[in-house]
Amino acid sequence: MSNEFLRCIDGLESLSIIKEGLYKDTYRCLYKGRRAILSHYRIDNNPFNLDPKREFNLLNSIDGMILTPEPLFYNDESKISIVTEIEGEHISQLKDRKSLLSDLAKRLDSLHSYPVDDFDHTFRDTLMAYGRQMEQEDEKNIFTTAIDLHDALSDEAGKNCLCHNDLHPDNILIGEQIKFIDWEYASLNIPFFDLAYAIDHFVMTEDEILYFMSRYGIEAQEIDFEILQQTQKLTKYVSLIWLLILNKCYTIKSSEAKLMTSLKKQLNV
């Protein structure tokens, strides 16, 4: 990233790298006296269909929910965004799991109920972009199964809502209240996707699933377990496709290779 450009961002100081990534470098900084996170996207080759301008505009539109980092600055030419740094603990560090699941469910209910009439990016758009990266016959078969499953679940759900789509523990912080970070994969999607993703990534027991869903607003007798299980299957297909694309771009980590092998085994592909 050009130091000359950084000097042109009025109010930016104290820049330190947090993570160098495949398509985004992340920095901690001070911006106009506020602790902030600067993201520099490198997406000339954009296999994951990312759009930092879309993400920044979305954060602006839902800022009133107090669920996201506050957007502070965006430059489309350089693909640099700055948002406030959220102070809080990662959800995996907390000991009161029941309270955690309750707060997570209630915040998801608020997110899924939030009106976003001016946002039209769908999860199907993302999946179709992923599909264009699937070149081998076995990859095409995996994608076809995933998109067919997505379409069947969408038809059954009958509606889309705003979803985060990447709610693993590292993207959830607890301070005075729960907040979600890293909204780059957010889109209109079926609400069960976020629920199924959270259930899998927090390895919820059967009792925890019932409690989590009840706090979301769906009582045990109202849960369609067939749709929930099929949506969990969809999340696994999406994770597998994401890893397959990642593996085309660079040498994946041993943990990522292990996960890919596990997903293939679970999905019998």
Solvent accessible surface area in square Angstrom, and as a share of the most:
residue,aa,sasa,rsa
1,M,77,0.34
2,S,60,0.39
3,N,103,0.53
4,E,118,0.53
5,F,54,0.23
6,L,21,0.10
7,R,183,0.67
8,C,97,0.58
9,I,7,0.04
10,D,115,0.60
11,G,30,0.29
12,L,31,0.15
13,E,96,0.43
14,S,77,0.50
15,L,61,0.30
16,S,60,0.39
17,I,88,0.45
18,I,78,0.39
19,K,126,0.54
20,E,137,0.61
21,G,23,0.22
22,L,63,0.31
23,Y,34,0.13
24,K,29,0.12
25,D,18,0.09
26,T,24,0.14
27,Y,29,0.11
28,R,105,0.38
29,C,4,0.02
30,L,58,0.29
31,Y,16,0.06
32,K,127,0.54
33,G,62,0.60
34,R,107,0.39
35,R,126,0.46
36,A,0,0.00
37,I,34,0.17
38,L,0,0.00
39,S,14,0.09
40,H,28,0.12
41,Y,8,0.03
42,R,100,0.36
43,I,25,0.13
44,D,158,0.82
45,N,115,0.59
46,N,54,0.28
47,P,12,0.07
48,F,3,0.01
49,N,38,0.20
50,L,6,0.03
51,D,56,0.29
52,P,3,0.02
53,K,95,0.40
54,R,46,0.17
55,E,27,0.12
56,F,25,0.10
57,N,77,0.40
58,L,5,0.02
59,L,6,0.03
60,N,78,0.40
61,S,49,0.31
62,I,0,0.00
63,D,56,0.29
64,G,65,0.63
65,M,22,0.10
66,I,97,0.49
67,L,0,0.00
68,T,6,0.04
69,P,9,0.06
70,E,62,0.28
71,P,15,0.09
72,L,42,0.21
73,F,46,0.19
74,Y,43,0.16
75,N,41,0.21
76,D,63,0.33
77,E,163,0.73
78,S,26,0.17
79,K,60,0.26
80,I,1,0.00
81,S,13,0.08
82,I,0,0.00
83,V,23,0.13
84,T,19,0.11
85,E,30,0.13
86,I,29,0.15
87,E,118,0.53
88,G,41,0.40
89,E,87,0.39
90,H,66,0.29
91,I,2,0.01
92,S,83,0.54
93,Q,114,0.51
94,L,49,0.24
95,K,200,0.85
96,D,89,0.46
97,R,86,0.31
98,K,130,0.55
99,S,49,0.31
100,L,12,0.06
101,L,1,0.01
102,S,9,0.06
103,D,54,0.28
104,L,0,0.00
105,A,0,0.00
106,K,89,0.38
107,R,41,0.15
108,L,0,0.00
109,D,60,0.31
110,S,50,0.32
111,L,0,0.00
112,H,18,0.08
113,S,82,0.53
114,Y,65,0.25
115,P,97,0.61
116,V,19,0.11
117,D,144,0.75
118,D,122,0.63
119,F,23,0.10
120,D,121,0.63
121,H,16,0.07
122,T,34,0.20
123,F,7,0.03
124,R,94,0.34
125,D,66,0.34
126,T,7,0.04
127,L,0,0.00
128,M,72,0.32
129,A,7,0.06
130,Y,5,0.02
131,G,13,0.13
132,R,170,0.62
133,Q,54,0.24
134,M,7,0.03
135,E,114,0.51
136,Q,110,0.49
137,E,119,0.54
138,D,88,0.46
139,E,16,0.07
140,K,97,0.41
141,N,87,0.45
142,I,10,0.05
143,F,27,0.11
144,T,70,0.41
145,T,60,0.35
146,A,0,0.00
147,I,15,0.07
148,D,84,0.43
149,L,25,0.12
150,H,8,0.04
151,D,42,0.22
152,A,58,0.45
153,L,10,0.05
154,S,27,0.17
155,D,118,0.61
156,E,115,0.51
157,A,46,0.35
158,G,65,0.63
159,K,132,0.56
160,N,70,0.36
161,C,13,0.08
162,L,0,0.00
163,C,0,0.00
164,H,0,0.00
165,N,10,0.05
166,D,24,0.13
167,L,0,0.00
168,H,50,0.22
169,P,32,0.20
170,D,85,0.44
171,N,5,0.02
172,I,0,0.00
173,L,16,0.08
174,I,30,0.15
175,G,37,0.36
176,E,186,0.83
177,Q,77,0.34
178,I,5,0.02
179,K,44,0.19
180,F,0,0.00
181,I,35,0.18
182,D,58,0.30
183,W,3,0.01
184,E,16,0.07
185,Y,31,0.12
186,A,3,0.02
187,S,0,0.00
188,L,32,0.16
189,N,1,0.00
190,I,2,0.01
191,P,20,0.12
192,F,29,0.12
193,F,1,0.00
194,D,0,0.00
195,L,0,0.00
196,A,0,0.00
197,Y,20,0.08
198,A,0,0.00
199,I,4,0.02
200,D,43,0.22
201,H,73,0.32
202,F,16,0.07
203,V,120,0.69
204,M,17,0.07
205,T,80,0.46
206,E,133,0.60
207,D,110,0.57
208,E,37,0.17
209,I,29,0.14
210,L,55,0.27
211,Y,63,0.24
212,F,0,0.00
213,M,0,0.00
214,S,34,0.22
215,R,101,0.37
216,Y,26,0.10
217,G,55,0.53
218,I,34,0.17
219,E,82,0.37
220,A,46,0.36
221,Q,154,0.68
222,E,109,0.49
223,I,13,0.07
224,D,61,0.31
225,F,85,0.35
226,E,107,0.48
227,I,36,0.18
228,L,4,0.02
229,Q,101,0.45
230,Q,56,0.25
231,T,0,0.00
232,Q,33,0.15
233,K,81,0.34
234,L,0,0.00
235,T,4,0.02
236,K,48,0.20
237,Y,7,0.03
238,V,17,0.10
239,S,26,0.17
240,L,0,0.00
241,I,0,0.00
242,W,66,0.23
243,L,6,0.03
244,L,17,0.08
245,I,1,0.01
246,L,7,0.03
247,N,74,0.38
248,K,89,0.38
249,C,47,0.28
250,Y,84,0.32
251,T,122,0.71
252,I,23,0.12
253,K,121,0.51
254,S,98,0.63
255,S,72,0.47
256,E,31,0.14
257,A,42,0.33
258,K,156,0.66
259,L,85,0.42
260,M,18,0.08
261,T,90,0.53
262,S,43,0.28
263,L,9,0.04
264,K,69,0.29
265,K,171,0.72
266,Q,99,0.44
267,L,16,0.08
268,N,138,0.71
269,V,78,0.45
